Amino acid sequence: MDSPHGAAVKAEDFGLKGPRGWAFRGVGIDAAPGSLIAVEGPSGSGRTCLLLALTGRMKPTRGHAEVGGHRLPKHMTAVRRITALGPVSGVNELDQALTVAEQLREGALLQRHYGAPVRAMLRPRAERRAAAEARIAAALEAAGLDLATLPKGGRTSVRDLERLESVRLSVAIALLGSPGLLALDDLDLKLSDTERAEAWDLLRSVAARGITVLAVCSEAPADAVVLRTSPTEPAAPAAPAAAESAADTGSGTGNDSENDGENESEKGSQNDSKNDSKNDSENDDTKGADDALAEAGRA
């Protein structure tokens, strides 16, 4: 692999709105090259859309961002050239029908055709093959994947890999292009606590090489720069002291009891209305993320 140069990531009031609502909004970050960035939040909160927007795969609709000196959304093509994706469901997944060796060769071939300079295509075939093998070996080492430990070595089917092995393979393929930023979706999905720690150690080692790492997760490590796609809800205001006093004494006439019943009914209706409004808003945000992701898949 070539010596990578990490991409700085900056964003201000960054957001993306789909046909039925916001996928994400109000995102801000200022991360130096070689940073470990974690996009934290529950599933459906726009994490994947944010990852795709920051790598130039989805067009934002609010604010701006800058990746490796290239401004978004104006220079999306330039951002795509310096970033690499791990597997993203519906967008960029490992081919389950291939063996590990075939998947690596395919990744090297695509990188050579689309990422290498034209003069590299003019080299003799044997030289090109040797260069590809050296690049694959370096990427596997960086990803911590030893083919000899797999059940059938390089002939092991991708579908037979354990989840952490799939992550390592995806990282190796992404590193073949010497990106400035490596982005992974759902890093901690279906991983045990031990495997999750190993996955983060892997990404720290990649970041230590100078490559900026952006990973979607449900829980970020303490040493990561954290982007959250689900803001904390404000606490409900405390009840007035007079109301608490009346509730404690339980005093009042029959009319008071009837009024209390009516008031409770009105409060219940108001709360139901608020909850419905909140649920509609959350559903709109989730639908917005789904719509935006579908658009990226079609692209």
N, C-alpha and C positions, 0 to 999 in steps of 0.2 A: 504493500500500500504506500501511496505517497504520504509525505508528512502533512497531517491535517492542520488547518487553522480554524479554531473555533469561531462560531458566529455569535456576536453579541445580540441579545434579544431585548427590544424595548417596545412598550405599548402604552397608549394613553386613551382611556375611555373607549376601549376596543369592544366592538359588539357586532353581532350578526343576527338579523331578523329574517325569519322565513315567512311563507305565506300565512301561517296561522299563529305566529308569535315569535318571541325571542328565543334563539338557541342559546346565546350567552350575551352578556352586556356588562359595561362598566369595568372591563379588565384593564389593569395597569401593572406594568413590570419594568424593571431595569436590571438585567442580568448580564454579567460580564462574559466574555468568551471562556469556554471550558466550564461553565456552571452546570450544576445538576438541578434541573427544574422539574418540579412535580405539579401536575394538574390534578388537584384533589377535589372530590365531590362524589355524590351518589350517582348511580347509573341513571341516565336520562336527563342529567343536568347540563348537557351541552359540552362535556369534557372533550369528546372526540371531535366535535365541530371546531372547538377552539384549537385543538392540535392541528387539524387540517388547515385552518385559517392561517396559523402562524408558520406553516410550511408552504404556503402559497397554493394550496389545493382547493381552497374555498374562498370566495370573495366576501370580505366583511362589508357591513352596511353602515357602521358608525365608528368614528374615531380613526386612529391610524396606528400602525406598528412599523418597526424597523428590524430586519433580521440580516445580520452581516453587512450593515450599511445600505441595504436595499429596502426602500419604503413600500409598505403595503397600504392600499391595494394596487398602487401604480405599477410596481415592478414584481408581479407575481411570478413571472417566468424566471427571472433572475433568482428569486428565492427558491424556487423548485430545483434549480441547478445545484445549489449548495446545501440542500437538505436531503435526507434519506428517511424513508418510512420503514418501520417494522410492520408486522401484520396489522391491518385495520379491517375489521369485518365489513365485507361488501365493497371494499376499495382495493386492498392490497394484501392478499392472503397467500400462505404457502400452498403449493399444489400437492394435495394429498396423494395423487396418483404417481408422483415421482419418487425416486430414491433420493437420499441426502446428497449423494455425489452428483446426480443429475440436476438437482435444484441449485447446487453451487455452480455447476458449469453453466447453467442457464443464466444465473445472475452475473457471472463473469462475462458471458457473451453479450448480454444486454448492456452492461457497463462499457464494454469495448466499442459497441456500435454507436451508443448514444453519448457516452461520456469521455471517450478517449480522443486525442487529437487525430486528425486525418492521417498524419505520417505514420501513426502506429499501425494503421491498416495495411500499409505498404511493406511491412516487415515480412520475412519468410515465415511460412506456416509453423515450422518447428520452433522458431523464436517466439512467435505469438503464443504458442501452446505452453512453452516453458514460462513465459511471463505470466500467463493466466494461472498456472499451477502455483507459482511463487506468491501471487496475489491472494489466492485462495488459502494457502497455508498460513500466510500472515494474518488474514482475517479470522481464521479459525482459532489461532493462538490468542488474538485479542479478545475473542468472544468466549474463550475458555472451553471450547468444544473439541474433544479428542475423539476422532472417528474410531479409533481402536477400541474405545470403551462401549461403543454401540453394539447391539446384538449381532448385526451382520456387517459391521464396519460402514463403509460408504454406500454399500448396497442396501442398507436398512431403509425401509419405506418411511416416508415422512409421516404417514398416518400412524406409525407404530412408535413415534417418539413420545417421551414423557413431556409434560407441559414445559418444564424448565429447559429441557433439551431443545424444544421448539423455539423458545425465546432466544437461546444462544445461537441457533441456526439463523434465525431472522436477523439478529445483530450482525453475525458474520457476513451475510449477504448484503446488508445495508452498508457495512464498512468497506465493501469492495470498491465503492466509488469515492472513497476518502472524503466524506461529507464534512461540512462545517457544523452541521447540526443533525443529530440522530433523534428521531421521534418514535416513541412506542406507545401503543394503545393498550389499555387494560393489563398493565404489567403484572399486578398481583392477582389476576383472575385464576382461580383454581390452584393456587399455590399454598402449601403449608407454611407455617411460620418460619421454619428453617429454610425452605426453598425461597420464600420471599426475601429473607436476609441475603441469600446467595445472589438473587437477582439484582438487588440494590448494590451489592458489592461489585457485581459485574459492571453496572452502569457507572459506579464511582471510578472503576479502573479505566473505562472508556473516557470519562471526563478528565481523568488525570493525564491522558494522552493529548489533551488540548481540544477535544471535540465537545461542543455543547450538547447536553442531553436533555430531552424533553419527554417526560413519561407520565401517562395518565394512570391514576391509581385511586383506590378508595381511601388509603391512609398514607400520608407522606412521611418520610423519615425526618428526623430532627435537623439534619444538616442540609436539607434541600431548600432551594428557593421555591416557595409555595404559591401557586395560583389556585384560588378557590372559585368554583363555578356556582356554588350554592351559598349565598350570604346568610349570615345568622339572622333569624327573625328577632325583632325587638321584643323585650319582655312586656307582658300585659301590665297596665297601670294598676296600682294597689287600690282596693276598695276604700271609700271614705270612712273615716273613723266613726262618724255618726251612724252609718249603716251597720258597721260591725257591732256597735253598742246595742242597737235595736235587735240585731240577730241574737246576741248573747242573752239579753234579758227575756226575750220571748214575750214581751208585754204587748197589749193592744186589744181593741174591741173586735166584735164580730165583723163590723164594716172594714176595719183594718185588715182582717184576714182575707175578706173578699178582694180588697184592693191589692193585697200582696199577691193573691192568686192571679189577678189580672196582670199585675206588673211582671210576675214571673213568666206568664204566658207571652207578654210582649217581649221580655228579654230573650226568651227562648227563640221567638221568631226572628229577632234581630241577630242573635248568635248564628242561627241557621243560615240567615242571609249572608252574614260575614263569611261563614265557613264555605258556603257555596261559591262566593266571590273568590275566596282564596284558592279553592280547588280548581275553579275555572282558570285562574291565572297560572297555577302550576301546570294544569293540563295544556294550556296554550304554550308555555315554555317548552314542555316535553314534545308537543307536536311540532313546534318550531325546529327543535333539534332534529327530530325524525325527518322532517321535510328537507332540511338543509343537507343532512347526510345522504338522503336519497338522490339529491341533485349531484353531490360529489361522486356517488357511485355511477350515475349515468355519464358524467363527464369522463 
